[in-house]
């Protein structure tokens, strides 16, 4: 039931984000003629500033004030969104790079303006920042802190977009602060979204992971799970910490499952014995430990590993048998070897091996047809 609820909630979040993007597209398409006129007016003014920069001048103060005034309206910001796309496309031009650097006070001013606007407008401004990855073009530490403040807003869209913008700015400290604020809001923020977002972070991942570990116990359970999954996809340097979580019986089982998966991705000798113990556990209420550990053992070597996986082939649980068979195959045993090892008279083991081999045969056939 819990899994179904989480999947449903995650689906709702994804659907909400799709709706946000659809509404944004409808607004753009419905106002195309006026948007085009605004785009041309802004671009004409910017081209004048670019000519001045090429002549050794700075962006005029009145131009900065013009941008602050006009871009405070979402309708004009939409046109500027298109302008930015074109400017970034021609970023090899030194004048364009100079222009983008000199308008950074305008962007900071707009962040403060939209922070006080209704949630949809604030969400769009955060989306604008994330889309154009302005940190690569502007050194705006102050803007990051404003984006952290966006995390205090009630709108889920705004918080998601603000966090996306922060991922592009490259400050691990602000990312961690934003995640802590998100946790305090108490609103649902699915761990899959957080994990995928952390993977897009454009700064120092090692530093970010270090700070996440420092604050780990302050995070909610679902955030802890997202962090562990992110670390699993990112680095193999945290085996000792993951081993501690895997073997800590006081920890939530989902966190222990994440740690077991980590041990399956990065071989850690001390983990072999606990993984074998999980696989050999006959308690039907702990079948998930056995199933996940059976997969993790696929990368471990030794007769004791093979013996444990062979024993798991006799399990009454389908997932345990399937994962054990897959891991035995991963260790180089073929169908004939497996039949000889587990014994052809075991109906459960025999049926699983037949299913596994049929699945592999189907995959090979499909790959051949597509190739």
SULLIN-V443695 format. One record per residue. N is the residue number from 1. RES is the residue in three letters. PSI is psi in degrees with one decimal (999 if undefined). NEAR is the number of other ideal C-beta (glycine too) atoms within 10 Angstrom. D_CENTER is the distance of its C-alpha to the mean C-alpha in Angstrom with 2 decimals. Layout:
BEGIN
n=N res=RES psi=PSI near=NEAR d_center=D_CENTER
n=N res=RES psi=PSI near=NEAR d_center=D_CENTER
END
This chain:
BEGIN
n=1 res=UNK psi=-42.9 near=5 d_center=24.51
n=2 res=UNK psi=-40.9 near=7 d_center=21.57
n=3 res=UNK psi=-41.4 near=7 d_center=19.27
n=4 res=UNK psi=-40.3 near=8 d_center=20.80
n=5 res=UNK psi=-43.2 near=10 d_center=20.31
n=6 res=UNK psi=-43.6 near=15 d_center=16.59
n=7 res=UNK psi=-40.3 near=12 d_center=16.26
n=8 res=UNK psi=-44.5 near=10 d_center=18.58
n=9 res=UNK psi=-41.7 near=13 d_center=16.83
n=10 res=UNK psi=-40.2 near=15 d_center=13.43
n=11 res=UNK psi=-39.0 near=11 d_center=15.64
n=12 res=UNK psi=-40.4 near=13 d_center=17.32
n=13 res=UNK psi=-45.9 near=18 d_center=14.34
n=14 res=UNK psi=-42.7 near=13 d_center=13.40
n=15 res=UNK psi=-38.6 near=10 d_center=17.14
n=16 res=UNK psi=-41.1 near=13 d_center=17.47
n=17 res=UNK psi=-37.1 near=15 d_center=15.02
n=18 res=UNK psi=-42.6 near=10 d_center=16.98
n=19 res=UNK psi=-41.5 near=11 d_center=20.14
n=20 res=UNK psi=-46.9 near=18 d_center=19.22
n=21 res=UNK psi=-35.9 near=11 d_center=18.78
n=22 res=UNK psi=-44.9 near=10 d_center=21.96
n=23 res=UNK psi=-42.1 near=12 d_center=23.90
n=24 res=UNK psi=-44.1 near=16 d_center=22.92
n=25 res=UNK psi=-39.2 near=10 d_center=24.13
n=26 res=UNK psi=-40.4 near=10 d_center=27.25
n=27 res=UNK psi=-44.4 near=15 d_center=28.06
n=28 res=UNK psi=-48.8 near=14 d_center=27.82
n=29 res=UNK psi=-36.4 near=9 d_center=29.90
n=30 res=UNK psi=-21.5 near=10 d_center=32.39
n=31 res=UNK psi=24.7 near=14 d_center=33.13
n=32 res=UNK psi=-48.3 near=11 d_center=33.15
n=33 res=UNK psi=-47.6 near=8 d_center=36.75
n=34 res=UNK psi=-36.5 near=12 d_center=36.42
n=35 res=UNK psi=-40.6 near=19 d_center=33.01
n=36 res=UNK psi=-38.6 near=12 d_center=34.66
n=37 res=UNK psi=-43.8 near=11 d_center=37.51
n=38 res=UNK psi=-41.6 near=21 d_center=35.34
n=39 res=UNK psi=-45.8 near=19 d_center=33.34
n=40 res=UNK psi=-39.2 near=12 d_center=36.64
n=41 res=UNK psi=-45.5 near=13 d_center=38.05
n=42 res=UNK psi=-44.8 near=20 d_center=35.11
n=43 res=UNK psi=-36.4 near=17 d_center=34.94
n=44 res=UNK psi=-43.7 near=9 d_center=38.70
n=45 res=UNK psi=-40.0 near=16 d_center=38.51
n=46 res=UNK psi=-39.0 near=21 d_center=35.74
n=47 res=UNK psi=-34.1 near=12 d_center=37.76
n=48 res=UNK psi=-40.5 near=11 d_center=40.65
n=49 res=UNK psi=-36.8 near=21 d_center=38.58
n=50 res=UNK psi=-39.8 near=20 d_center=37.41
n=51 res=UNK psi=-40.6 near=11 d_center=41.09
n=52 res=UNK psi=-40.8 near=17 d_center=41.91
n=53 res=UNK psi=-39.4 near=18 d_center=39.25
n=54 res=UNK psi=-25.1 near=12 d_center=40.72
n=55 res=UNK psi=7.3 near=8 d_center=44.08
n=56 res=UNK psi=9.1 near=6 d_center=42.86
n=57 res=UNK psi=167.2 near=10 d_center=42.37
n=58 res=UNK psi=164.5 near=13 d_center=39.53
n=59 res=UNK psi=133.0 near=19 d_center=37.83
n=60 res=UNK psi=144.6 near=14 d_center=40.39
n=61 res=UNK psi=-38.1 near=8 d_center=39.99
n=62 res=UNK psi=-28.1 near=8 d_center=40.99
n=63 res=UNK psi=-40.4 near=19 d_center=38.16
n=64 res=UNK psi=-41.9 near=17 d_center=35.63
n=65 res=UNK psi=-36.4 near=12 d_center=37.35
n=66 res=UNK psi=-44.9 near=14 d_center=37.30
n=67 res=UNK psi=-42.9 near=23 d_center=33.54
n=68 res=UNK psi=-42.1 near=16 d_center=33.09
n=69 res=UNK psi=-48.2 near=12 d_center=35.45
n=70 res=UNK psi=-40.9 near=17 d_center=34.32
n=71 res=UNK psi=-4.3 near=25 d_center=30.55
n=72 res=UNK psi=-9.0 near=15 d_center=30.85
n=73 res=UNK psi=128.4 near=13 d_center=31.34
n=74 res=UNK psi=-36.9 near=17 d_center=28.37
n=75 res=UNK psi=-37.9 near=13 d_center=30.62
n=76 res=UNK psi=-33.7 near=18 d_center=31.17
n=77 res=UNK psi=-34.3 near=19 d_center=27.59
n=78 res=UNK psi=-41.4 near=20 d_center=26.76
n=79 res=UNK psi=-38.4 near=24 d_center=29.36
n=80 res=UNK psi=-30.0 near=22 d_center=28.12
n=81 res=UNK psi=-46.1 near=20 d_center=24.65
n=82 res=UNK psi=-38.2 near=16 d_center=26.51
n=83 res=UNK psi=-45.7 near=16 d_center=28.54
n=84 res=UNK psi=-38.6 near=19 d_center=25.57
n=85 res=UNK psi=-43.8 near=11 d_center=24.29
n=86 res=UNK psi=-39.2 near=12 d_center=27.78
n=87 res=UNK psi=-45.2 near=20 d_center=28.13
n=88 res=UNK psi=-29.7 near=16 d_center=24.97
n=89 res=UNK psi=-26.2 near=9 d_center=26.19
n=90 res=UNK psi=30.8 near=11 d_center=29.37
n=91 res=UNK psi=-12.0 near=12 d_center=27.93
n=92 res=UNK psi=-19.7 near=7 d_center=30.14
n=93 res=UNK psi=122.2 near=13 d_center=32.93
n=94 res=UNK psi=-33.0 near=11 d_center=33.61
n=95 res=UNK psi=-38.4 near=16 d_center=34.81
n=96 res=UNK psi=-43.7 near=19 d_center=31.50
n=97 res=UNK psi=-41.3 near=15 d_center=29.68
n=98 res=UNK psi=-39.4 near=17 d_center=32.38
n=99 res=UNK psi=-47.3 near=21 d_center=32.05
n=100 res=UNK psi=-36.4 near=19 d_center=28.31
n=101 res=UNK psi=-37.3 near=13 d_center=28.96
n=102 res=UNK psi=-16.4 near=17 d_center=31.93
n=103 res=UNK psi=7.6 near=23 d_center=30.36
n=104 res=UNK psi=-31.9 near=16 d_center=27.76
n=105 res=UNK psi=-30.7 near=14 d_center=30.04
n=106 res=UNK psi=-44.1 near=19 d_center=29.86
n=107 res=UNK psi=-41.5 near=23 d_center=26.08
n=108 res=UNK psi=-42.3 near=17 d_center=26.28
n=109 res=UNK psi=-43.7 near=18 d_center=29.14
n=110 res=UNK psi=-35.8 near=22 d_center=27.24
n=111 res=UNK psi=-40.0 near=25 d_center=24.32
n=112 res=UNK psi=-37.0 near=12 d_center=27.01
n=113 res=UNK psi=-49.8 near=16 d_center=28.69
n=114 res=UNK psi=-17.9 near=24 d_center=25.77
n=115 res=UNK psi=-27.3 near=19 d_center=24.82
n=116 res=UNK psi=-1.1 near=8 d_center=28.09
n=117 res=UNK psi=174.0 near=15 d_center=27.66
n=118 res=UNK psi=158.9 near=12 d_center=26.72
n=119 res=UNK psi=-36.8 near=15 d_center=23.10
n=120 res=UNK psi=-42.1 near=14 d_center=22.75
n=121 res=UNK psi=-41.5 near=19 d_center=24.08
n=122 res=UNK psi=-40.7 near=23 d_center=21.95
n=123 res=UNK psi=-39.8 near=24 d_center=18.80
n=124 res=UNK psi=-39.6 near=23 d_center=20.07
n=125 res=UNK psi=-41.3 near=25 d_center=20.83
n=126 res=UNK psi=-39.0 near=29 d_center=17.35
n=127 res=UNK psi=-41.6 near=21 d_center=16.15
n=128 res=UNK psi=-45.1 near=23 d_center=18.96
n=129 res=UNK psi=-45.1 near=28 d_center=17.86
n=130 res=UNK psi=-39.4 near=22 d_center=14.28
n=131 res=UNK psi=-43.6 near=16 d_center=15.86
n=132 res=UNK psi=-0.3 near=21 d_center=18.48
n=133 res=UNK psi=55.5 near=14 d_center=16.67
n=134 res=UNK psi=-18.5 near=21 d_center=19.86
n=135 res=UNK psi=-28.8 near=22 d_center=19.22
n=136 res=UNK psi=-18.3 near=13 d_center=20.13
n=137 res=UNK psi=-14.0 near=20 d_center=23.40
n=138 res=UNK psi=137.7 near=17 d_center=24.26
n=139 res=UNK psi=90.8 near=9 d_center=24.43
n=140 res=UNK psi=76.5 near=20 d_center=23.75
n=141 res=UNK psi=-35.0 near=11 d_center=23.02
n=142 res=UNK psi=-35.6 near=14 d_center=24.58
n=143 res=UNK psi=-36.1 near=23 d_center=22.17
n=144 res=UNK psi=-42.6 near=22 d_center=19.24
n=145 res=UNK psi=-33.8 near=14 d_center=21.22
n=146 res=UNK psi=-40.4 near=20 d_center=21.96
n=147 res=UNK psi=-34.1 near=27 d_center=18.29
n=148 res=UNK psi=-39.6 near=20 d_center=18.02
n=149 res=UNK psi=-32.1 near=15 d_center=21.01
n=150 res=UNK psi=-26.7 near=26 d_center=19.31
n=151 res=UNK psi=-12.7 near=22 d_center=17.15
n=152 res=UNK psi=-10.6 near=15 d_center=20.55
n=153 res=UNK psi=154.8 near=19 d_center=21.15
n=154 res=UNK psi=-23.7 near=9 d_center=21.41
n=155 res=UNK psi=125.1 near=18 d_center=19.61
n=156 res=UNK psi=-40.5 near=20 d_center=16.19
n=157 res=UNK psi=-43.7 near=20 d_center=15.78
n=158 res=UNK psi=-43.9 near=26 d_center=16.80
n=159 res=UNK psi=-40.7 near=24 d_center=14.49
n=160 res=UNK psi=-46.3 near=24 d_center=11.34
n=161 res=UNK psi=-36.6 near=25 d_center=12.88
n=162 res=UNK psi=-41.2 near=31 d_center=14.11
n=163 res=UNK psi=-38.1 near=26 d_center=10.88
n=164 res=UNK psi=-40.2 near=18 d_center=9.68
n=165 res=UNK psi=-41.6 near=27 d_center=13.10
n=166 res=UNK psi=-33.0 near=29 d_center=12.87
n=167 res=UNK psi=-30.2 near=22 d_center=9.98
n=168 res=UNK psi=-13.6 near=19 d_center=12.68
n=169 res=UNK psi=-23.2 near=23 d_center=15.50
n=170 res=UNK psi=21.9 near=17 d_center=14.92
n=171 res=UNK psi=106.0 near=22 d_center=16.26
n=172 res=UNK psi=-37.8 near=19 d_center=14.83
n=173 res=UNK psi=-43.2 near=13 d_center=17.45
n=174 res=UNK psi=-33.2 near=20 d_center=16.46
n=175 res=UNK psi=-47.5 near=24 d_center=12.78
n=176 res=UNK psi=-41.3 near=19 d_center=14.23
n=177 res=UNK psi=-40.6 near=18 d_center=16.91
n=178 res=UNK psi=-39.2 near=24 d_center=14.75
n=179 res=UNK psi=-39.7 near=26 d_center=12.88
n=180 res=UNK psi=-41.2 near=16 d_center=16.41
n=181 res=UNK psi=-40.8 near=18 d_center=17.72
n=182 res=UNK psi=-41.8 near=22 d_center=15.24
n=183 res=UNK psi=-39.8 near=18 d_center=16.42
n=184 res=UNK psi=-24.8 near=12 d_center=19.97
n=185 res=UNK psi=-29.2 near=14 d_center=19.74
n=186 res=UNK psi=0.8 near=8 d_center=19.66
n=187 res=UNK psi=153.0 near=11 d_center=18.06
n=188 res=UNK psi=129.6 near=14 d_center=15.71
n=189 res=UNK psi=95.2 near=22 d_center=11.99
n=190 res=UNK psi=139.9 near=18 d_center=10.45
n=191 res=UNK psi=-29.8 near=22 d_center=8.56
n=192 res=UNK psi=-40.6 near=16 d_center=6.49
n=193 res=UNK psi=-42.7 near=18 d_center=5.41
n=194 res=UNK psi=-42.6 near=22 d_center=5.07
n=195 res=UNK psi=-48.0 near=19 d_center=3.56
n=196 res=UNK psi=-35.5 near=14 d_center=0.90
n=197 res=UNK psi=-44.8 near=19 d_center=3.02
n=198 res=UNK psi=-32.6 near=23 d_center=4.65
n=199 res=UNK psi=-23.4 near=13 d_center=4.71
n=200 res=UNK psi=-3.8 near=10 d_center=6.27
n=201 res=UNK psi=134.0 near=20 d_center=8.55
n=202 res=UNK psi=12.5 near=12 d_center=12.02
n=203 res=UNK psi=-149.3 near=18 d_center=14.13
n=204 res=UNK psi=104.4 near=13 d_center=15.36
n=205 res=UNK psi=-35.9 near=16 d_center=12.81
n=206 res=UNK psi=-42.0 near=12 d_center=15.86
n=207 res=UNK psi=-40.1 near=14 d_center=16.94
n=208 res=UNK psi=-45.2 near=23 d_center=13.70
n=209 res=UNK psi=-40.0 near=21 d_center=13.71
n=210 res=UNK psi=-45.3 near=13 d_center=17.41
n=211 res=UNK psi=-34.9 near=17 d_center=17.09
n=212 res=UNK psi=-39.5 near=22 d_center=14.59
n=213 res=UNK psi=-39.6 near=13 d_center=17.21
n=214 res=UNK psi=-33.0 near=10 d_center=19.92
n=215 res=UNK psi=6.6 near=15 d_center=18.64
n=216 res=UNK psi=-45.0 near=16 d_center=17.36
n=217 res=UNK psi=-14.2 near=7 d_center=20.39
n=218 res=UNK psi=-15.0 near=13 d_center=20.08
n=219 res=UNK psi=155.4 near=19 d_center=16.80
n=220 res=UNK psi=167.3 near=16 d_center=17.13
n=221 res=UNK psi=-47.3 near=13 d_center=16.78
n=222 res=UNK psi=-32.0 near=17 d_center=13.65
n=223 res=UNK psi=-39.1 near=20 d_center=11.96
n=224 res=UNK psi=-41.9 near=22 d_center=13.59
n=225 res=UNK psi=-42.1 near=20 d_center=12.26
n=226 res=UNK psi=-40.7 near=25 d_center=8.56
n=227 res=UNK psi=-43.5 near=25 d_center=9.73
n=228 res=UNK psi=-40.5 near=26 d_center=11.77
n=229 res=UNK psi=-39.9 near=20 d_center=9.35
n=230 res=UNK psi=-46.2 near=23 d_center=7.30
n=231 res=UNK psi=-38.9 near=25 d_center=10.92
n=232 res=UNK psi=-41.4 near=20 d_center=12.01
n=233 res=UNK psi=-18.8 near=13 d_center=9.95
n=234 res=UNK psi=-38.8 near=17 d_center=10.90
n=235 res=UNK psi=151.3 near=14 d_center=14.51
n=236 res=UNK psi=18.9 near=13 d_center=17.65
n=237 res=UNK psi=6.2 near=11 d_center=19.34
n=238 res=UNK psi=35.2 near=20 d_center=18.86
n=239 res=UNK psi=-42.1 near=19 d_center=21.03
n=240 res=UNK psi=-45.3 near=9 d_center=23.54
n=241 res=UNK psi=-43.3 near=16 d_center=21.29
n=242 res=UNK psi=-38.2 near=25 d_center=19.60
n=243 res=UNK psi=-40.2 near=17 d_center=23.14
n=244 res=UNK psi=-40.8 near=12 d_center=24.26
n=245 res=UNK psi=-42.3 near=20 d_center=21.75
n=246 res=UNK psi=-37.6 near=26 d_center=22.60
n=247 res=UNK psi=1.2 near=15 d_center=26.30
n=248 res=UNK psi=104.7 near=12 d_center=26.30
n=249 res=UNK psi=-14.0 near=6 d_center=27.87
n=250 res=UNK psi=-12.3 near=5 d_center=27.32
n=251 res=UNK psi=153.5 near=16 d_center=23.54
n=252 res=UNK psi=142.9 near=13 d_center=21.88
n=253 res=UNK psi=-30.8 near=11 d_center=21.79
n=254 res=UNK psi=-36.5 near=16 d_center=18.11
n=255 res=UNK psi=-39.2 near=19 d_center=17.42
n=256 res=UNK psi=-37.1 near=22 d_center=20.14
n=257 res=UNK psi=-42.5 near=19 d_center=18.75
n=258 res=UNK psi=-39.6 near=25 d_center=15.45
n=259 res=UNK psi=-37.7 near=27 d_center=17.84
n=260 res=UNK psi=-42.5 near=24 d_center=19.99
n=261 res=UNK psi=-36.2 near=18 d_center=17.28
n=262 res=UNK psi=-43.4 near=26 d_center=16.66
n=263 res=UNK psi=-24.4 near=25 d_center=20.43
n=264 res=UNK psi=-23.3 near=22 d_center=20.41
n=265 res=UNK psi=-36.1 near=13 d_center=18.13
n=266 res=UNK psi=110.6 near=15 d_center=20.09
n=267 res=UNK psi=131.0 near=14 d_center=23.77
n=268 res=UNK psi=110.5 near=18 d_center=25.27
n=269 res=UNK psi=-45.4 near=8 d_center=29.01
n=270 res=UNK psi=-17.2 near=11 d_center=29.41
n=271 res=UNK psi=-16.0 near=24 d_center=26.90
n=272 res=UNK psi=-50.1 near=19 d_center=29.16
n=273 res=UNK psi=-47.7 near=11 d_center=31.72
n=274 res=UNK psi=-36.7 near=16 d_center=29.47
n=275 res=UNK psi=-41.3 near=25 d_center=27.59
n=276 res=UNK psi=-40.9 near=22 d_center=31.03
n=277 res=UNK psi=-39.9 near=14 d_center=32.12
n=278 res=UNK psi=-43.5 near=23 d_center=29.25
n=279 res=UNK psi=-37.4 near=26 d_center=30.18
n=280 res=UNK psi=-4.0 near=15 d_center=33.85
n=281 res=UNK psi=121.2 near=16 d_center=33.43
n=282 res=UNK psi=-2.7 near=10 d_center=35.39
n=283 res=UNK psi=116.5 near=8 d_center=34.38
n=284 res=UNK psi=-22.0 near=10 d_center=33.17
n=285 res=UNK psi=-9.9 near=7 d_center=31.12
n=286 res=UNK psi=25.6 near=12 d_center=29.04
n=287 res=UNK psi=-28.4 near=17 d_center=28.45
n=288 res=UNK psi=-38.8 near=17 d_center=24.64
n=289 res=UNK psi=-43.6 near=22 d_center=25.11
n=290 res=UNK psi=-43.3 near=25 d_center=27.45
n=291 res=UNK psi=-46.8 near=24 d_center=25.34
n=292 res=UNK psi=-39.0 near=24 d_center=22.17
n=293 res=UNK psi=-33.8 near=31 d_center=24.46
n=294 res=UNK psi=-37.6 near=30 d_center=26.39
n=295 res=UNK psi=-44.7 near=21 d_center=23.40
n=296 res=UNK psi=-34.8 near=25 d_center=22.62
n=297 res=UNK psi=-7.7 near=31 d_center=26.31
n=298 res=UNK psi=-25.8 near=17 d_center=26.17
n=299 res=UNK psi=3.1 near=15 d_center=25.64
n=300 res=UNK psi=147.9 near=22 d_center=28.33
n=301 res=UNK psi=160.1 near=11 d_center=31.97
n=302 res=UNK psi=150.0 near=12 d_center=35.28
n=303 res=UNK psi=-36.9 near=7 d_center=37.83
n=304 res=UNK psi=-31.5 near=13 d_center=36.58
n=305 res=UNK psi=-48.0 near=20 d_center=33.17
n=306 res=UNK psi=-42.7 near=17 d_center=34.96
n=307 res=UNK psi=-41.9 near=13 d_center=37.32
n=308 res=UNK psi=-41.6 near=24 d_center=34.58
n=309 res=UNK psi=-37.4 near=30 d_center=32.79
n=310 res=UNK psi=-41.6 near=18 d_center=36.19
n=311 res=UNK psi=-37.8 near=15 d_center=36.93
n=312 res=UNK psi=-21.9 near=29 d_center=33.65
n=313 res=UNK psi=-17.2 near=23 d_center=34.87
n=314 res=UNK psi=5.1 near=15 d_center=37.46
n=315 res=UNK psi=150.4 near=24 d_center=35.09
n=316 res=UNK psi=-13.0 near=10 d_center=35.65
n=317 res=UNK psi=127.6 near=17 d_center=31.91
n=318 res=UNK psi=-43.8 near=14 d_center=30.70
n=319 res=UNK psi=-38.4 near=15 d_center=27.16
n=320 res=UNK psi=-45.1 near=27 d_center=28.68
n=321 res=UNK psi=-44.1 near=25 d_center=31.15
n=322 res=UNK psi=-46.4 near=21 d_center=28.73
n=323 res=UNK psi=-36.9 near=25 d_center=26.33
n=324 res=UNK psi=-43.3 near=31 d_center=29.43
n=325 res=UNK psi=-41.9 near=25 d_center=30.91
n=326 res=UNK psi=-41.9 near=18 d_center=27.82
n=327 res=UNK psi=-37.5 near=25 d_center=27.75
n=328 res=UNK psi=-39.8 near=26 d_center=31.49
n=329 res=UNK psi=-39.2 near=18 d_center=31.12
n=330 res=UNK psi=-26.0 near=13 d_center=28.45
n=331 res=UNK psi=6.8 near=17 d_center=31.17
n=332 res=UNK psi=2.7 near=7 d_center=33.53
n=333 res=UNK psi=132.5 near=18 d_center=35.62
n=334 res=UNK psi=-178.6 near=10 d_center=36.71
n=335 res=UNK psi=-44.9 near=14 d_center=37.86
n=336 res=UNK psi=-43.0 near=9 d_center=41.47
n=337 res=UNK psi=-43.3 near=13 d_center=40.57
n=338 res=UNK psi=-41.0 near=22 d_center=38.47
n=339 res=UNK psi=-43.1 near=17 d_center=41.28
n=340 res=UNK psi=-36.9 near=10 d_center=43.78
n=341 res=UNK psi=-51.5 near=15 d_center=41.68
n=342 res=UNK psi=-18.1 near=24 d_center=40.74
n=343 res=UNK psi=120.2 near=12 d_center=43.97
n=344 res=UNK psi=-12.1 near=10 d_center=44.52
n=345 res=UNK psi=-9.6 near=7 d_center=46.08
n=346 res=UNK psi=107.7 near=15 d_center=42.88
n=347 res=UNK psi=-42.5 near=8 d_center=41.95
n=348 res=UNK psi=-47.4 near=16 d_center=38.37
n=349 res=UNK psi=-42.9 near=23 d_center=37.70
n=350 res=UNK psi=-45.5 near=16 d_center=39.59
n=351 res=UNK psi=-37.8 near=12 d_center=37.80
n=352 res=UNK psi=-42.3 near=24 d_center=34.36
n=353 res=UNK psi=-40.4 near=23 d_center=35.39
n=354 res=UNK psi=-42.5 near=12 d_center=36.80
n=355 res=UNK psi=-44.9 near=14 d_center=33.65
n=356 res=UNK psi=-44.8 near=18 d_center=31.49
n=357 res=UNK psi=-38.6 near=16 d_center=33.90
n=358 res=UNK psi=-39.2 near=10 d_center=34.19
n=359 res=UNK psi=-43.8 near=12 d_center=30.42
n=360 res=UNK psi=-40.9 near=13 d_center=30.42
n=361 res=UNK psi=-40.2 near=10 d_center=33.44
n=362 res=UNK psi=-42.6 near=10 d_center=31.86
n=363 res=UNK psi=-42.9 near=10 d_center=28.78
n=364 res=UNK psi=-40.3 near=10 d_center=31.18
n=365 res=UNK psi=-41.1 near=10 d_center=33.24
n=366 res=UNK psi=-41.3 near=10 d_center=30.42
n=367 res=UNK psi=-38.2 near=9 d_center=29.25
n=368 res=UNK psi=-39.2 near=8 d_center=32.90
n=369 res=UNK psi=-39.1 near=7 d_center=33.33
n=370 res=UNK psi=-29.0 near=6 d_center=30.31
n=371 res=UNK psi=999 near=5 d_center=31.40
END
